[in-house]
Amino acid sequence: MTDAALDLDLDLVYLWVDGAHPTSKAYRARHRLSSPYQTTNHDELRYSLVSVKRHAPWARRIIVVSECGIKPAWADHAPVEVEWIDQDQILPSEAIPAFNNMVLEAYLHRIPGLSDPFLY
């Protein structure tokens, strides 16, 4: 890796949801969302963070935007430091609730202090 690659100072942003979490289930029920959507958790996020630790030392911040601010059980022992943000904190009130990644993607730029550019 070149020195130039280490000077990137980019933030990494993930979207994450655990549809099996009781808080997530209650949130979706409160908004009458009955159709299933991609919410199965297979620890992909944890494996990706391990890869970031090994291969992306240039990452300035790692931010996970999650439904209801939910964190996985292992979050306090993540392999890297992670900032967790409730998706409703970056969405305008008229876009809440949002159960579509494309809606969330349109507002990622509202994450406070986000690098420009950033990686999603």
Helices and strands as residue ranges (DSSP letters): H 3-6, E 10-16, H 22-30, H 44-55, E 59-66, G 67-69, G 75-77, E 83-86, G 87-89, G 93-95, H 101-105, G 108-110, E 118-119
